[in-house]
Amino acid sequence: DSKVHFKPLVLMLAGLAIFAVGIKFIGFPIAATILFTFVVYALATKKPKWYLVVPVAAAFAAVIYFGFTAGLQINLP
């Protein structure tokens, strides 16, 4: 008998919604940082420390952004 946990689902959907709406207004790096932070909080078994999660998410978003823009020559918003 498995129990459905709605909190991770809601966190991921909220992150995806913010990313989808915010990418036009705040740009890819910030929207992706928010998305990655929400995903980490949704999938974590223990409550992660925000001061570690946010910089790692920002670094991950920056690597993806610069990988696409500089490496692949694909412009992201």
Order of alpha helices (4+ residues) and beta strands (2+ residues): alpha-alpha-alpha
